[in-house]
Amino acid sequence: MKGRARSEGRLCRRRDERGEGVISAAIAVLIMAFLGVAMWIAFSATFQNAAAHVNTQVNCIGQTTTGC
């Protein structure tokens, strides 16, 4: 009976450890997704600021006033 209990215990441990890789991969995917969103927000804000500056400079081309 001892041998049977030991083998069943080992079998349960193996089944319990099966999902660890999937869970770790899911956590890694979520972390990468959050990093991607943060990078997109930073890029979008930077691009909007740059676009506004470029538009201002383009509108100043050919003007003789010193307001630009």
N, C-alpha and C positions, 0 to 999 in steps of 0.2 A: 503494500500500500504506500510505503514511503516513496518508492520509485515513481509511482503513478502521480502522486501529488507534486513531486518535483518537476516531472515532465509537463504537467498541466500548468504549473507556475511559469515555466520557461515559455510555454506557448502563449500564455496571456501577456507576458512582457513583450514578446515579439510583436504581437498584434497591437499593443499599446504604442509601440515606437514607430509603427508604420506611418502614421499621419504626421509625424514631426517634420519630415521634409516638405510636405505640402504646406503645412502651416508656416514654416520658415520662408518658403518661396512666396507665399501670399503676403507675408509681412514685408518682404523685400520689394515686392511689386507695389504695395501701398506707399512705402517710403519713396520709391522712385516717382510715383505719381504725384505725391505732394511736392517733391523737389521740382518736378516738371511744371506744376502749376505756379510755384513760387518764381521760377525762372521766367515763365511766360508773363507774369504780372510785372516783373522788373523790366523785361524787354519792352513790353507794351508801353509802360510809363516813359521809358527812355526814348522810344521811337516817337511817341507823341510830342515830347519836348523838342526833339531834334526836328521833327516835321514843322512845328510852329516856328522855330528859329529859321529854318530854310525858307519858309513862306514869307517871313518878314524880310529876309535878305533879298529874295527874288522880287518882291514888291518894291524894294528900294532901287533896283537897277533902272538906270535911266532918269531918275529924278534928280533935280538940281537942288532940292532943299537939303538942309543939313540935319533934318530930323531923323534920318536913318542911322 
